[in-house]
Amino acid sequence: MHPQESDHDPVTGEKLADPDILVPPPSTLVIPAQVIAPEFMEQMADDRTVLDEQGLSKPQLDIEAPFDGHNDVDNEQPYGWVVVAAAFFVQAIVIGTVNGYGVYQDQYITHDYNTSSTFQLAWVGTLNVVGMDLTGPITGQFADHFGYRISAFVGALVMGASLIATSFSTKVWQLYIFQGILYGLGASLAFFPSLSLPSQWFKKRRGFATGIAVAGGGFGGLIISPVTTALFTTIGYRWTVRTMAIVHLVVLIPASALFKARVESGKDRAKRLKQEQSARESAATSEKELQELKDAVASIPKPKRQVMDFSVLKEVRFLLLVLLSFFVANGYFNPYYFFPTYAQKNGVSVSTASLLIGILNGSSAVGRVSMGLASDHIGDINTLLISCFCACLSILVVWMFAGTSVIMMTIFCILYGFFSGSFVAIVPTVAAHLCGISRLASVTGIVYGGIAVGTLIGSPVGGALLDISQGVNYRPLQLFAGLVMAVGVVLTVILKFMMNPKPWGKV
């Protein structure tokens, strides 16, 4: 203590302790909450505010400790399984319809739009899938700000309206707008909340819960396509589409009502912080204190609000996740799109080829649950690595040498379906691991934006490679699909060792 300085507090008159002992280092200095603007508090909170059982906020972020997304849920509550069930049905309707566009395309080619080319009609399905994934960053931000329940509800209404409009369409360009772009937007609004919510409710069983939810997509693919085909022959195309619109509304609206987040939405958070600021101002005991408080608040620069926040891409580990997802997606859909024609070109009947696709989808549903469960024990990034590696290997080793053997084709469908399906289940849990459950819909949307770009590139390239040989030689297509997925495997290995340098460590 310097002799010229007073050792008593000038306000309270209490004796001060030695500052050399008690003054914290600069990294731990605390700014009083009373002088922090709500906007600044919101930025500091970084969205990591979890709601307890009474709905009260509980900050989860320790500024001094490195953040681990596995430490953001302190308990698993039973209502989480209700959320998983609701997400399962949303996935079943949305993914079952998106992946089942083939039955619509067959109907268009043979009946309602038979004067249009296959290439023209194929773009309806492309706009549908890519539109859903590519708008993920935007719809994810919407869900994080307004709430997952509202996002899924709006998505249900948009999808229902798009199908009704599709049933009245008479031109292919109208299908592009309604069944392609508009349905894809509505699907995105419902899909990403259903993909992200299970991770908010589970910690030890996060992979298993997410796997069950996304298995709904495989289940929907098994049910919706044959039902739609049967309806075409009984009530006609237009009333089939209207019936599917009603099914969307009847299933998705109740499911969205069951959605419940464990983190505050951006809108609710801003409202709470504003109320807390007002309460502090009301608690000021004098006009002088109030003015000092307002001056302190005004002196703090307010953070700029961004419609789209891609700052998470500055994190190398998350950027690796986006890149590896992009490369895996380049090869991911090629077997789903081209294996039916491959089987028929090699002497397999149409009915057997359809059975093989059923095995592929069924194995995908099983893989999503099984590998999701495995990720809870060996780590989600390890599981992602195993899934990508085995899916890649099944293309380069099994499919490439299947030839005319139905047995080898069946083995490929089982293996590729199982491990490629698990890729879909694991990506959201890895995103939660790297970034936490806050803004998870936004983060997952960015990852799926990369997947959308990969899909948009990979499938046309695969088709172009097949066209070179007039649809006879599948070897270039198989090599392309396997090798681009191999690049994704290498990036996954890099991510694994960045997270844990031990070869057999859980991560």
N, C-alpha and C positions, 0 to 999 in steps of 0.2 A: 504494500500500500504506500503510495507516494505521500509524503508528509503534507504537501500543499493541497491535497484533495481531501474533501470531507468523507468520513467513514460512516455518515448517517444519510438515510434517504431524505431528500429535501422536502418531500410531501408528507410522508408518514412519520418521519423522525426516527424510524427503526434503524438499528445498526446493520450495516451492509456486510456481507461475507466477503472474503478475499476473492476478487475477480479472477486471480490467477488459478484458482481452484475450480470455481463454479461456472465461469463463462464458457459456453459450449463452442466448439469449433464452428467456423462459418458454415459448413455443410449441414449443421443441425439447428441453425437459428430458426426460430418460429415467428412468423408474422401474425399478430393477433387477428382473429377472425373478424373482429369488429371493424377493421379497416380494409377488408377485402371485398371488392365488388362482387355481386353475384356472378357476373360473366367470368370473372377471373377465378372464382371458387369452382365454377363449373369446369373450367379447363384444368385446374389442379386436381380435381376429383378424377379426371380422366375416365369418367363413366363407370368406374369400378365401385359402384354402390349396390350392395346386395340387400334385398328385403328379407327381414326375418318373418317369423310366423304371424306376427301381429301387423305386418305391412310397414314396419318402421325401418328406416335406412340404417345400414351398418357399413361404414367404410371398410374396405378390405385391403387397401393398398398401403404397404409399408414402404415409404419413400427410400429408406436406407437399404432395404433388401431387394435383390433382383427379383423381378416378378416371374412367377411360375404359374401358368394357367391352371395347373392341377390343384392349386391351393385356394381357389376362389369360392368353393362350395364347402361350407363347414358341416353340413348335414344333408342327408338324402331323405326327402319327405315323401310320403305315400302318393301325394297328388302328382308327383312326377310321372307315375305310371299312367295317370289319366292323360297327361300331356303327350306321352309316348303313343297311347292309343289314338288320340286325335291326330297326331302327326302321321301315324300309319295310314289312316283313311285319306288324309290329304294327299300323301304320296301316291296312294293307290289310284285315286281319281286323276291327279295331274299327270304323273309319269305314265300311268296306264294309257291315258289318252294321247299324250305326246308320242310315246314310242309305238302306239298302235295306228299311226297315220297311214301305214301301208294298206290297211283295209279300206280306208277312204280313197286312197290313190287308185286302188284296183277298181273300186266302184266308179270313180271319175273316168278312168280310161275306157272301161267297158260300157258305160251307160251315159251318165249325165254330161260329161265333158269329153266325149269320144272324138271330137274334132281337134282337140288340143294334143300337143306332143307330150310324151312322158317327161321330157326335160322340163317343160313349162310347169307341169303339175308337181314334179318333184320339188320345185322351189317353195311350194306351200309348206311342206314338211320341214324344209331347211329353215325357212323364216320362223317357223314355230319353235324349233329346238334352239336355234342360235339366238332368236329373240328372247327366249326365256333366260338363257345363260348370260347373254351379253348385257341385258338390262339389270343384271344382278347387283352391280355396285350402286345403281340408283335406287332400286326397290329395297335393297338392304338398308340404305340410309333412311328411306321412308319408314321401314319397320322399326328401326332403332329410335327414330324421333317420335313417331305417332303411336307406337306400340305394335306388338306382333299380332294381337287379336284384331285390331282395326285393319292392319295390312292384309291379313288372310281373308277377312270379311270383304274388303274392297276387291281383292283378287277373285273371290267367288262370284261377285256380281259382274265383274268384267268378263270372266270366262263364260258365264251364263249368257250375257248379252251378245258376246261374240259368236256363240254357237247359234243363237236365234237369228242373228244377222246372216250367218253362213247359210242357214236353211232357206233364206229368201234370195240368195245370190244366184246370178245367172251368167256371170262372166268370171274368167280366171283371175283377173286383176282384183275382183272383189274378194275372192278367196285369199289372195295375198294379204289384203288388208284385215279381213275379219278372222279367218281361221289361222292365218299366219301370224301377222304382227300383233293384232289385238289380243288373240288368245295367248300368245307368248308372253305379253306384258302381264295379263291377269295371272297366268301360271307362275310367273316370277314372283309376284306379290304374295302368293300363297306358299310357293315352294320353299323359299329361303327361310321364312319363319319356322316351317315344319322341319327343316333340316337343322336349324340352329337351336331351337328350344330345348331338346332333350339334354344338351350339354350343360344347360343352366341348372338342371335339377339333380345331376348325378356327378359323382367324383370317382368312387371306386368302380362303379359299373357304368361309366360314361360310354365306353365303346359298345357294350352290350345293348344299352338303351338306344343309342343312335342306330345300331345295326337293326334292331327291331323296327324302328321308325322307317328307315329307308328300305327295308324289306317290303314295305307296302307297295313300292314301285314295281317289284317283280311280281307280286301277287296281282296287282292291277293289270299288268301286261298279260297274265294268264287268263283273266276273266273278261276284261273289257273287249278285247279284239274279237273273240268268237261270239260274244253276245251281240256286238255291233253288226257283225256279218249276218247273224241270224235275223236281226231286226230289219236289215236291208231287204231280205227276201219276203218278210211278212208284212211290214207296214210301209215300206218304201224309204228311199234315201232321205227325203226332207223331213218326214215325221220321225225318222230315227235320230237325226241331228237334234230336233226339238226335244225328243225324249232324253237324249244325253244332256241337254241343257238343264232340264228339270232335275235329272240325277245329280248334276253338279251342285245345284242350289240346295237340294234336299240333304246331301251328304256334307258339303263343305261349310255351309252356314252354321249348323250345330257344332261341327268340329272346330271351327274358328272361335266359337263362343267358349269352348273349353280351354283354349290357349290361355296360359297365364305365365307371365315372365317373372323372374326373380331379380331382375335389375330394373331400375326406373327407366322409363322412356325419356328421351331428351326433352320432350314437352313437359312431362311431369317434374323432371329435375329442375328445369328453369323456373317453373311455378313455385316449387318448394324453396329454392334459393331466394327468390324474390320475396316470399313471405318471411323468411328468416331475416333478410335484410331489413324489411319493414319493422319486424319485431325489435331488432336491435336499435333502430332509430327511435321507436316508441319508448324504449327503455332508457334513452338518454335523459339524465336528470336535470339538464339545463339547456338553454338555447346555445350557450357557448360550446358544450359538449357535442350537441347535435351538429353545429356548424363545423367543428373540428372533424367530426366523423365524415360529413359530406365532403369536406376539403380533402381528407385522406383518400376517400373513395375516388374522387375526381382526379387525383394525382396518379392513380394507377392506370397504365395503358390498358385499354380493353382489347382482348384478342379478336382478331378478324375471324368472322364466321364464314365457313366455306360450305357451299352447297354439296360439293364432293370432296371428301377428305381421303387422299391417297398417301398421307404421311406415313402410314404403316409400311409402305413399300421401301422406306428408307432403312428398315430393319432387314439385314442381309438374310437372316433365317427365313423370314416370311417371303422375301423375294425368291428364295430358292424353292419354297413350296409352290409359288405361282408358276415358276419356270418348269419345275418337274411335272406339274399338272398339265401344262401346255403341251409338253412333249408326249406324255402318256396319252393325252386326248387325241393327238395326231394319229395314233394307231388304234386307239381303244374301240372305235365304232366300226372299223373295217370288217372284222369278223361278223358283227351283227348284220351289217348291210350286205355283204357279199358271200357269206357262207351258204345261204340257201341256193344261189345259182351255182356255186362251186359243187355242191352235193349233186345237183341235177345234171351238171355237165359230166360228172363222173359216174353216171349210171344209176343214181338213186331216184326213186319215184317221188312224185310231188308229196304224197302223203307221208312218206318216210322223212323227207326233207322238213316237212312241217313238224313232225315228231321230234326231230333233232333240234329245231329251234325252240320247241317247248322244253326240251331237256336243258338247253342253254339258259333259258329264262328261269326255269325252276332251280337250277344249280346256282344261278346268280342270287336268287332270294335266300337260299341256304347259306351261301358264302357271306352275305351281308351280316347275317346274325352271328354265324360261327366265328368269323374273323373279328367282328366287333367284340365278342366275348373274349377272344384271345388277346385283344389289345389291352384289356384291363389287367392282364397278368404279365405280358411281356413288353408292354409299352406300345403306344399308338404309332410312333415313327418306325419302330422295329416291324410292326405288323404291316405298315404301308410298304416298307422295303420288301418284305416277303411277298406281298400281294403283287406288286409291280414286277418283281423278278420272276415269279412263277407264271404270271400271265404272259410275259415276254417269252419265257422259255417254252410255254405251250404252243405259241405260234411258230417259233423257229425250229422246234424239234418235232412236235406232234403234227401240227397242221401241214407243215411243208412236206412231210413224208407220209401223210395219210393215204394219198393216192385214191384208189377206188375202194379201200377197205372201210366198210360201214362201222366196224368195231373201232378202228382208229378215229374215225369221225366222231363216234359217240364219246370216246375217251377225251378227245379235244373239247367237245361241248361241255363235258362235266368239269374238266380242269379250268378251261378259260372262263366259263360262266362263274365258277366258284370264286376265282381269284380276281377277275375283273369286277365282279359285283362288290367284292369287299373294298375295292379302291373307292367306290362311291361312299361306302359307309365310314371309311377311316378319315377321309379328307376333312370333314367338319371337326372331328375330335383333335386332329393335328392342329387345325386352325385355332381351336380353343386352347390347346396346349401352348402354342406360341404367343397368342395375343390375349388370352383370358376370355371370359364369357361376356364381357362388356362389348357392345357394338359387334357382336358375333355375326349378326346377319349381314352387316356391311362388309366385314372381313371375308366371310364365306362368299359373298357376292363378288368380291374382287377376284378370289380364286376361281370362281366359276366363269368370270369374264375371260380369264386366261384359257379355261377349258373350252369356252365357246369359240375362241379364235383358233385353237388347235383343231376343233371339230370342223370348223369352216374350211380349214386348209387340208386336213388329213383325208377326209372322205373323197373330195374331188380329185386329189392327187392319186388316191388308190384307184378310183374309177378311170382316170386317164391312163394309168399304167396298165390297167386291164384292157382298155380300148386299143392299145398299141398292138396287141395280139388278137384283135377282134374277139375278145372275151374267151380265149382258149387257154392262154398261159397265165396261171395265177401266181407263179413264183415271184415276179417282181413286186406284186402287191403284198405278198406274204413277207418278203424281205423288208420292204419299206415299213410295214406295220411293226414288225419285230424290232427293227433297228432304231426307229424313233422312240419306241418304248424303252429300249436299252439305254438311250440317252437319259430318259427320266429316271431309270434305275441308278445310274451313276450319280445324278444330282441328289437322289435320295440318300445314297451312301455318304455323300459330302455333308448333307444336313444331319444325318445321324451322328457323325463324328464331331460335328460342331457342337451338338448338344451334349454328347457324352463320348469322350475319347476311348473308353473301354470297349473293345470289340463285342463283348457279351453283356454289356451293361444295359439295364432297362431304361428305355427312353421313349 
